[in-house]
């Protein structure tokens, strides 16, 4: 099926205050994130390449030791295997992440 309505997909809490709805094909996975204020995705890495765009709010993103505060419309690309962290400050944020290859553990 090529079309999806995110409102029909149940959100899953990845970390306290970090919720996602995921959609995937054979080679990519999209994660639609709703992040509450003061949400934190702790430092981690994975073999998947990851790209994303901030849709609403602000996201403090640390990639390979470099910290940036991103706002709506700003894009990031994280190579596979690189350590990174994402967190919101005092406001919520909406972010879309894309992973390749598909993160099997995110197929829910």
Backbone as ProteinMPNN parsed JSONL, in Angstrom:
{"seq_chain_A": "XXXXXXXXXXXXXXXXXXXXXXXXXXXXXXXXXXXXXXXXXXXXXXXXXXXXXXXXXXXXXXXXXXXXXXXXXXXXXXXXXXXXXXXXXXXXXXXXXXXXXXXXXXXX", "coords_chain_A": {"N_chain_A": [[0.84, -1.175, 0.0], [0.718, 2.149, -0.945], [-0.046, 4.539, 0.31], [-0.562, 6.358, 3.344], [-2.124, 7.303, 6.424], [-1.03, 9.191, 8.951], [-2.521, 9.715, 11.282], [-3.948, 7.447, 11.659], [-2.179, 5.609, 12.584], [-0.883, 4.139, 15.444], [1.011, 5.802, 17.941], [4.306, 5.206, 19.163], [6.16, 5.19, 22.132], [9.444, 6.039, 22.259], [11.438, 6.989, 23.959], [11.158, 8.618, 27.171], [8.679, 10.982, 26.643], [9.179, 11.118, 23.908], [7.798, 10.377, 20.952], [6.889, 8.25, 18.217], [5.71, 7.619, 14.886], [5.911, 5.215, 12.438], [6.777, 4.437, 9.028], [7.403, 2.386, 6.201], [9.319, 1.118, 3.43], [10.954, -1.049, 1.137], [13.62, -0.229, 1.315], [13.848, 2.135, 2.766], [12.917, 3.947, 5.746], [10.553, 5.967, 7.329], [10.281, 8.084, 10.076], [8.048, 9.722, 12.036], [8.3, 12.089, 14.339], [7.085, 13.189, 17.475], [7.971, 15.326, 19.867], [8.104, 16.006, 23.219], [8.463, 18.912, 25.444], [11.726, 19.236, 26.85], [12.525, 16.68, 26.138], [14.596, 13.803, 25.517], [16.77, 12.091, 23.456], [19.096, 9.912, 24.087], [22.755, 9.789, 23.723], [23.804, 7.771, 21.066], [24.489, 5.298, 18.517], [24.074, 3.852, 15.257], [24.079, 1.511, 12.525], [22.688, 2.523, 10.385], [22.163, 5.025, 7.87], [21.01, 8.288, 8.494], [18.685, 10.849, 7.983], [17.09, 14.011, 8.42], [14.442, 16.424, 9.083], [13.475, 19.352, 10.738], [10.243, 20.099, 11.63], [8.503, 21.563, 13.27], [9.076, 23.723, 16.094], [12.106, 23.537, 18.086], [15.209, 21.79, 17.896], [17.848, 20.48, 19.639], [20.707, 19.219, 18.446], [23.297, 16.915, 18.571], [26.01, 15.88, 16.814], [28.596, 13.761, 16.322], [30.057, 15.145, 18.278], [29.631, 17.842, 17.651], [27.467, 20.503, 18.332], [24.282, 21.748, 17.525], [21.56, 24.029, 17.284], [18.573, 23.499, 15.861], [15.953, 24.737, 13.777], [12.594, 25.096, 12.386], [12.411, 23.72, 9.14], [15.12, 23.26, 8.876], [17.706, 20.955, 8.06], [19.303, 17.784, 8.62], [21.975, 15.386, 8.28], [23.107, 12.25, 9.125], [25.82, 10.182, 9.118], [26.032, 6.594, 8.933], [26.873, 4.804, 11.894], [27.864, 6.959, 13.331], [28.105, 8.71, 16.379], [25.392, 10.27, 18.063], [22.99, 12.638, 19.433], [19.757, 13.813, 20.407], [17.709, 16.452, 21.537], [14.979, 18.221, 23.03], [14.322, 21.558, 24.141], [12.736, 23.862, 26.086], [10.371, 23.766, 24.677], [7.979, 21.949, 22.647], [8.662, 19.742, 19.813], [8.419, 18.825, 16.349], [9.607, 16.381, 14.227], [10.873, 14.906, 11.266], [12.362, 11.906, 10.514], [14.473, 10.001, 8.368], [15.521, 6.807, 7.538], [18.03, 4.652, 6.221], [19.542, 1.595, 5.577], [16.247, 0.144, 6.184], [15.264, 0.367, 9.557], [14.781, -2.347, 11.284], [13.843, -2.749, 13.899], [12.17, -0.639, 14.227], [9.87, -1.118, 12.902], [6.777, -0.987, 13.51]], "CA_chain_A": [[0.0, 0.0, 0.0], [1.606, 3.306, -1.031], [-0.54, 5.732, 1.001], [-0.8, 6.156, 4.766], [-2.592, 8.441, 7.207], [-0.381, 9.071, 10.261], [-3.517, 9.736, 12.356], [-4.445, 6.079, 11.832], [-1.094, 4.77, 13.107], [-0.634, 4.384, 16.874], [2.357, 6.274, 18.262], [5.067, 4.402, 20.121], [7.102, 5.997, 22.906], [10.807, 5.523, 22.157], [12.06, 7.45, 25.201], [10.155, 9.458, 27.833], [8.307, 12.195, 25.932], [9.561, 11.033, 22.491], [6.85, 9.459, 20.327], [7.058, 8.124, 16.771], [4.881, 6.802, 13.995], [6.851, 4.848, 11.391], [6.275, 3.94, 7.743], [8.596, 1.862, 5.551], [9.308, 0.373, 2.183], [12.005, -2.067, 1.132], [14.957, 0.308, 1.565], [13.831, 3.321, 3.624], [11.919, 4.035, 6.81], [10.277, 7.328, 7.787], [9.844, 8.188, 11.461], [7.45, 11.022, 12.333], [8.505, 12.253, 15.772], [6.499, 14.227, 18.316], [8.872, 15.4, 21.013], [7.621, 16.905, 24.263], [9.522, 19.746, 26.006], [12.756, 18.565, 27.648], [12.698, 15.294, 25.714], [16.003, 13.484, 25.27], [17.208, 10.836, 22.833], [20.486, 9.918, 24.554], [23.818, 9.447, 22.781], [23.741, 6.422, 20.512], [24.839, 5.187, 17.105], [23.511, 2.688, 14.579], [24.7, 1.415, 11.201], [21.825, 3.14, 9.386], [22.265, 6.435, 7.561], [19.811, 8.971, 8.992], [18.512, 12.243, 7.587], [15.855, 14.508, 9.004], [14.081, 17.828, 8.969], [12.643, 19.86, 11.823], [8.986, 20.621, 11.094], [8.037, 22.574, 14.227], [9.848, 23.831, 17.322], [13.562, 23.536, 18.002], [15.857, 20.539, 18.252], [19.292, 20.547, 19.864], [21.247, 17.985, 17.889], [24.742, 16.743, 18.682], [26.497, 14.857, 15.882], [30.049, 13.623, 16.376], [30.593, 16.168, 19.163], [29.214, 19.195, 17.26], [26.115, 20.806, 18.816], [23.563, 22.788, 16.787], [20.146, 24.212, 17.571], [17.888, 23.527, 14.573], [14.567, 25.189, 13.779], [11.771, 24.617, 11.277], [12.983, 23.721, 7.801], [16.535, 22.892, 8.849], [17.925, 19.55, 7.71], [20.543, 17.165, 9.081], [22.311, 14.07, 7.738], [24.021, 11.569, 10.044], [26.353, 8.949, 8.538], [25.923, 5.392, 9.747], [27.936, 4.552, 12.854], [28.303, 8.174, 14.017], [27.385, 8.962, 17.63], [24.565, 11.47, 18.045], [21.982, 12.831, 20.488], [18.776, 14.85, 20.088], [16.868, 16.816, 22.672], [14.22, 19.463, 22.973], [14.534, 22.406, 25.303], [11.503, 24.133, 26.824], [9.223, 23.719, 23.769], [7.878, 20.691, 21.902], [9.136, 19.767, 18.427], [8.033, 17.767, 15.41], [10.755, 16.09, 13.373], [10.759, 13.721, 10.409], [13.631, 11.21, 10.276], [14.481, 8.972, 7.333], [16.613, 5.86, 7.759], [18.333, 3.674, 5.19], [18.382, 0.77, 5.267], [15.145, 0.122, 7.151], [15.546, -0.094, 10.929], [13.796, -3.402, 11.532], [13.255, -2.593, 15.224], [11.211, 0.467, 14.166], [8.692, -1.537, 12.129], [5.667, -1.281, 14.43]], "C_chain_A": [[0.892, 1.249, 0.0], [1.165, 4.544, -0.254], [-0.876, 5.414, 2.45], [-1.32, 7.437, 5.393], [-1.97, 8.31, 8.591], [-1.362, 9.062, 11.425], [-4.079, 8.342, 12.632], [-3.393, 5.125, 12.391], [-0.866, 5.132, 14.567], [0.815, 4.824, 17.074], [3.003, 5.338, 19.276], [6.064, 5.323, 20.815], [8.474, 5.341, 22.86], [11.606, 5.787, 23.425], [11.019, 8.318, 25.885], [9.925, 10.774, 27.061], [8.665, 12.233, 24.458], [8.703, 9.95, 21.839], [7.059, 9.424, 18.816], [5.928, 7.316, 16.14], [5.786, 6.492, 12.806], [6.139, 4.234, 10.189], [7.5, 3.504, 6.945], [8.27, 1.192, 4.235], [10.389, -0.685, 2.274], [13.355, -1.517, 1.596], [15.0, 1.544, 2.443], [12.729, 3.212, 4.667], [11.786, 5.498, 7.198], [9.736, 7.244, 9.208], [9.331, 9.602, 11.688], [7.448, 11.181, 13.847], [7.726, 13.425, 16.345], [7.308, 14.214, 19.601], [8.359, 16.436, 22.002], [8.776, 17.8, 24.75], [10.453, 18.923, 26.901], [12.87, 17.075, 27.355], [14.147, 15.034, 25.335], [16.137, 12.113, 24.627], [18.693, 10.766, 23.139], [21.481, 9.526, 23.46], [23.703, 7.988, 22.367], [24.297, 6.456, 19.091], [24.188, 3.922, 16.566], [24.108, 2.647, 13.178], [23.915, 2.124, 10.1], [22.208, 4.603, 9.135], [20.944, 7.082, 7.964], [19.815, 10.411, 8.488], [17.204, 12.713, 8.19], [15.652, 15.981, 8.763], [13.212, 18.198, 10.163], [11.419, 20.511, 11.184], [8.462, 21.76, 11.966], [8.959, 22.578, 15.432], [11.337, 23.878, 17.059], [14.107, 22.207, 18.5], [17.341, 20.808, 18.451], [19.87, 19.203, 19.462], [22.762, 17.998, 18.035], [25.138, 15.601, 17.761], [28.014, 14.875, 15.93], [30.693, 14.766, 17.159], [30.215, 17.596, 18.821], [27.749, 19.409, 17.623], [25.53, 21.939, 17.988], [22.126, 22.835, 17.28], [19.446, 24.428, 16.234], [16.444, 23.965, 14.741], [13.843, 24.683, 12.546], [12.454, 24.792, 9.915], [14.438, 23.336, 7.735], [16.687, 21.379, 8.783], [19.247, 19.065, 8.292], [20.716, 15.812, 8.411], [23.372, 13.468, 8.651], [24.519, 10.295, 9.365], [26.158, 7.765, 9.482], [27.121, 5.25, 10.668], [28.398, 5.769, 13.63], [27.448, 8.428, 15.256], [26.629, 10.29, 17.55], [23.539, 11.445, 19.172], [21.026, 13.921, 20.018], [17.978, 15.158, 21.339], [16.126, 18.11, 22.385], [14.53, 20.254, 24.228], [13.181, 22.642, 25.971], [10.244, 24.135, 25.953], [9.167, 22.361, 23.082], [8.434, 20.862, 20.488], [8.525, 18.614, 17.649], [9.186, 17.631, 14.423], [10.416, 14.88, 12.511], [12.161, 13.186, 10.186], [13.432, 10.192, 9.164], [15.711, 8.106, 7.566], [16.782, 4.955, 6.537], [19.578, 2.912, 5.623], [17.323, 0.856, 6.366], [15.655, -0.353, 8.51], [14.451, -1.089, 11.297], [13.1, -3.231, 12.879], [12.256, -1.44, 15.29], [9.986, 0.118, 13.333], [7.585, -1.969, 13.099], [4.473, -0.448, 14.059]], "O_chain_A": [[1.747, 1.383, 0.876], [1.925, 5.508, -0.164], [-1.404, 4.345, 2.756], [-0.991, 8.534, 4.94], [-2.34, 7.407, 9.342], [-1.073, 8.463, 12.461], [-4.621, 8.087, 13.708], [-3.688, 3.957, 12.645], [-0.676, 6.304, 14.895], [1.73, 4.283, 16.452], [2.331, 4.759, 20.13], [6.73, 6.133, 20.17], [8.656, 4.229, 23.356], [12.349, 4.929, 23.902], [10.061, 8.727, 25.229], [10.849, 11.562, 26.859], [8.481, 13.263, 23.808], [8.855, 8.763, 22.129], [7.369, 10.447, 18.205], [5.297, 6.467, 16.77], [6.37, 7.405, 12.223], [5.08, 3.616, 10.301], [8.534, 4.17, 6.998], [7.145, 0.771, 3.964], [10.706, -1.164, 3.362], [14.147, -2.241, 2.199], [16.085, 1.971, 2.837], [11.749, 2.487, 4.495], [12.788, 6.191, 7.377], [8.852, 6.441, 9.505], [10.08, 10.569, 11.55], [6.7, 10.505, 14.553], [7.709, 14.515, 15.773], [7.329, 13.222, 20.33], [8.201, 17.607, 21.657], [9.94, 17.486, 24.502], [10.009, 18.026, 27.618], [13.266, 16.296, 28.222], [14.847, 15.941, 24.884], [15.683, 11.107, 25.171], [19.481, 11.482, 22.521], [21.101, 9.002, 22.413], [23.53, 7.095, 23.197], [24.542, 7.528, 18.538], [23.801, 3.035, 17.327], [24.598, 3.667, 12.693], [24.428, 2.304, 8.995], [22.537, 5.332, 10.071], [19.88, 6.487, 7.792], [20.831, 11.101, 8.563], [16.307, 11.908, 8.444], [16.547, 16.692, 8.307], [12.32, 17.444, 10.549], [11.544, 21.367, 10.307], [8.029, 22.794, 11.456], [9.559, 21.555, 15.761], [11.78, 24.213, 15.96], [13.546, 21.583, 19.4], [18.015, 21.303, 17.548], [19.56, 18.175, 20.065], [23.425, 18.969, 17.67], [24.653, 14.479, 17.912], [28.642, 15.886, 15.616], [31.733, 15.293, 16.765], [30.455, 18.494, 19.628], [26.891, 18.601, 17.269], [26.18, 22.961, 17.769], [21.548, 21.812, 17.647], [19.696, 25.422, 15.551], [15.787, 23.612, 15.721], [14.407, 23.931, 11.751], [12.99, 25.852, 9.593], [14.958, 23.102, 6.644], [15.906, 20.629, 9.368], [20.193, 19.839, 8.438], [19.742, 15.168, 8.023], [24.401, 14.087, 8.919], [23.717, 9.411, 9.065], [26.126, 7.937, 10.7], [28.252, 5.54, 10.276], [29.248, 5.639, 14.512], [26.219, 8.369, 15.195], [27.142, 11.289, 17.047], [23.257, 10.408, 19.772], [21.431, 14.846, 19.314], [17.615, 14.262, 22.101], [16.574, 18.962, 21.617], [14.945, 19.7, 25.246], [12.538, 21.677, 26.385], [9.163, 24.47, 26.436], [10.191, 21.692, 22.947], [8.649, 21.982, 20.026], [8.166, 17.577, 18.208], [9.674, 18.613, 13.864], [9.756, 13.946, 12.966], [13.046, 13.91, 9.729], [12.362, 9.597, 9.033], [16.812, 8.619, 7.766], [15.805, 4.549, 5.907], [20.574, 3.529, 6.0], [17.5, 1.564, 7.358], [16.381, -1.343, 8.604], [13.321, -0.697, 11.587], [11.912, -3.527, 13.005], [11.567, -1.277, 16.297], [9.146, 0.983, 13.084], [7.471, -3.141, 13.458], [3.43, -0.541, 14.707]]}, "name": "protein", "num_of_chains": 1, "seq": "XXXXXXXXXXXXXXXXXXXXXXXXXXXXXXXXXXXXXXXXXXXXXXXXXXXXXXXXXXXXXXXXXXXXXXXXXXXXXXXXXXXXXXXXXXXXXXXXXXXXXXXXXXXX"}
